[in-house]
Amino acid sequence: MSHLSRSNGRPEPEVIVNFADGFAYSKGKMEEAFRSGLMDKPSVRPTKETSHAKREDVELLVQEFEISRTQAEKVLIENNGDVSKALEQLIAV
């Protein structure tokens, strides 16, 4: 009953906000996300130390195997940046 307006007893309309990124956000859902602690968790971003994919190696895999950059980076990271092992893995598939 907390969603009832004090003036006329009708429920408040749901507030939807349109942002410049093209998405619309529901006020109720955003408040629930904040209450649940979802936004309190720190985001995990890969550092350059954990990424073993060199730009030249990624380009080589993308051009030779006609795969996406994401797939090429994933294969290189799985093989600790070793291009020859990445090539062998892609050929075996």
N, C-alpha and C positions, 0 to 999 in steps of 0.2 A: 504494500500500500504506500510505499515511499514515493512511488511514481505519480501519485495523485496531486493535481494542482490544488493549491489552497483556495483559490478564488471560486472555482465552479465545480469541483469534484471530478472533473474529467481527467483521464490520464494525460500526461505530457506527451506531445508528439516526439517521435524519435528524431534526434538531431543528427543529420548527416552533413559532413563537411567535405567539400571538394577542394583538393589541394592541387598545386601546380604540377605535381608529378602525374596527374591524370587519374589518380585513385580517389575514391570516396570512402570515408571512414565513419562508421557508426559510433556515436558517443558512448552508448552502453557497452559495446564490445571493446572499445579502447579502455574504458574505465575498468572493465573486468580483467583485461590483460595486465593492467598496472596493479590491480589488487592481488592477482595470482602470483606476482613476483616474477613474471616472465621477463619483464624489462630490467629486473635487478641483476640478471645473470650477465657477466661480461662476455662480449663477443670474442670469438676465437678467430684470429686471422693468421694465415700462414706467414711465417717470416722468411726472409731470404735464406736463412740458414737451413730451414727445413725443405725448401724448394731446391732440388738439384737439377732443374731443367734450364739449360742455357738457351738463349734465344735462337742461336744458329742451329742447334740440335732440333729444336721444336720446328723450325722452318723446314729443315731437311725432311723430317717425318711427315709434315703436312704436305709438302710438294710430292714426295715420292709415293706415299701411300694414299693420298687424297682423303685424309681424315681431318677432323676438326682440330683446332689448336688445343682444346680442352682434352681430347683423347690423347694427343701427342704428349702433352705435359703429364698426364696421368701415367702413361707408359714409362716415360723417363723417370718420374718420381718412384714408381714401383721398382725400377732397376737402378736406383741410386745415381741417376745421371749418366749411366754407362750407355752410350749410343749403340755399341755393338750388341749388347744384351737386349736393348729395346728393339733393334732391328730383327734379331732372332725371334723375339717374342711375337712381333707383328707378322713375320713370315710364317710362323708355326700356326697362327690362327687362321 
